[in-house]
Amino acid sequence: MSVIMVIGAQWGDEAKGKIVDLLSQDARLTARFNGGDNAGHTVINPHGTFKLRLTPTGFSNPETICAIGPGVVVNLATLISEIQMIRDAGIDLRERLWVSPRCHVVMPYHPIVEGIYELAKGDASTGTTKRGMGPVYADKVSYNGIRLVDLQDKEVFREKLQIQLQVKNALFRAFKLEPLDLQTVLEEKLEQYAHVHSMVRESFGLVQNLLSNDGNIVLEGAQGSLLDNTWGTYPFCTASTTISGGVTAGLGIAPKWIKRVIGVAKAYTTRVGRGPMPTELNDEIGQTLQREGQEFGTVTGRPRRCGWFDADLVAFTARLNGLSEIALTKLDVLDTLPKIKIGVGYHPLSQMGELTHYWEGDTRWLESHEPEYIDMDGWLESTKDIRQFEKLPLQAQAYVHRIEELVKTPVSIVSVGPERNATIMR
């Protein structure tokens, strides 16, 4: 039996989708256990290019069951569109997709509430994806959520929706926004639910049977560890738990079953939206990374901020998640750079001294520090067609080895392109 968890080791967008797609070729089950449709995973395989927000990326293997666990919040419109997109590519997921009835539903009022908070914060706004994630998770923990199971009974759903609209519409009126109509929202959600009702079924028993019968399972984390609501750069983070420990609540798998935890990290650093990013490059090199790496958000389309690899951050997330190994992606994006830097820790702005580490402070503390770097030679030749580690340029090999030393975690996979086969297995 093999239970492999794939976790983002940075601020998200690390190419987790590609790694899950690769590993799912041998998997009986791939599962999402956190986040919502604010998480974009891009997969390029023989069936085409797929930009997914909710559907597990193991969908292309006809032998793989895809599960969306109860820790995920579901935007029904997004899920329906993805099922149709995959069907248009010749893959019918209706028999293989399991969506937990315990999943909370993203309602039309959640993005509006999020927009109100962002507006009220002004220049201090968080810079969210505007998908309503904060409000839907807030409703969940304050006992105001609406779950998929509630949509199975029209009268139960109506009663819960009526209560929520009393509260939300009062807020909308206070901010001079149009209130939502009960019947309109009710009918819209019931119509959407009708499209997916056959796939709404609890996967806990299925998962436990696979664990007992040595089935291969790949667990697909959403976002990155540095966006975790507790350990990330709060408040510039997401609403859910993004670290490895979240799988027990998010899917129902006990920690003892996890055999490998793969942290996916880019060979450099990116971030979308606001919040501190110590190694950010606001220069020509940063623009080169953005251009060569096609660094634009899958969900928002926003350009990603780019910078050097921050080994201190990844060393922290390696320990936080108990990483057994790292999948280092987008090494090829560095092919044209003559010199490369790696961040190894921080010191106060314009002050040299003993290095400090991410976990020692909060967001404001991190903003008041700058990174210390080590310099390495670039390789100035293409790595895109290389499939064996020993055939990489010596400088590229040295770069990977240095990351392993700094993060104290072996690199087992090196990605040199977005395609499934553009991968070096070690």
C-alpha positions, 0 to 999 in steps of 0.5 A: 500500500502507498498513501502519498500526500502532495503539499505545496511547500511555498505560497501555492502555484508550485505545479502540484497539479502536474505532480499529482497527475504524474503520480495518479497513473498508479493510484486507485484514488486521488482526493482533495481535502482542503480549500475550494475553487480558489485553488487552481491546478493546471494539468497538461496530459495526452487529453489536453490542458485542464485548469481545475479548481475543485476536481482532483487531477487524477481524473485522466486515469480511468482506474482512478476514483476521484474524491472531494472530501468534507474539508473542501468547500464546493462552488457548484457552478465551478464543479459542474463546469469542470465535469463538463470540460472533462466530459468534452475531452472524452472522459466521463467522471460520473461513476468515478467522482465522489463528493462528500455530502458534508462539504459546505457550499459556497453561496452567492452571498459569500463573495459579496460579504468578502468584497465588503470586508475588502472594501472596508479595509481599504489600503489594508485589504488582504487581496483575496481571490474574490471567491468567498472563501473567508466567509464560507469558512467563517459560516462553517465554524460559526454554525451558519454553513449550508452543506450539500446534504442540506440541499437534499431536502428542499424545506430544510434548505429553504429554512437555513437559507432564509435565516442566512439571508436575513443576516446577510441582506441586512449587511448588504442594505447597510452598505447600500447593496441590493439584497438577495432574493430567497426564491431566486437563490433557492431555485438556482442552487437546487438546479445546480445540485440536480446536476451533481446529486448522483455524485454526492456520496460519502467517501469515508468507507471507500477510503477505509476499504482502500487503506485496508486492502493496500490500495494506492492513494494520492492526496492532493493538497490545495494552496501552499503551506505559507498560506495556511490560516495558522502558520502562514503569513496571516492575514495574507493567507487562505481560510483553510488548513493547507498543511499535511495535518489537515487530511484527517479532518478534511478526508478522514485518513489517520496520520499513521497511513501516510507513507510519503509527504511530497512537498512541491516547490518551484526552483524560485519563489512566487506569490499572488496578491499582497503580503510579505515576500522577502526574496521578491525581485522588482527588476529585470530578473523578476520580469524574466522569471515571470515571463519564462515561467508564465507566472499568471494565476490560474484562478485570478489571472493576476501576475505572480510576484517572482523572486529567488528560492527562499530556502529558509521558508521551505526548510520551515514548511519541510519540518511543519509538514514532515516532508519525506521529499521535495518535487522541485519544479520549473528548473528550466525557467532558470536556464537563461540566468548567469547567476542565481541566488538562494535566500538562507535567512533574514536580518533586520533591514540594513543591519547585518548580524545573526540570521533569523528565521521565518517562524520567529516573527509575524507578518509585520516582523517579516516585512521589517527584515531582508534576506541574506543570500548565497550566490551560485553559477547559472548553467546557461543552457536548456534543460527542457529535454533532459530526463536523467539527473546526471545529464543536467548541466553540472551547475544545475545539479549543484543547485539542486544539491545545495537546495537539498542541503539547505532544506535538509530534505532530498529532491526526488522529482525535478520538473523541467516543463509543464508536460507530464513527461518533462520530469526527472525521477531520482 
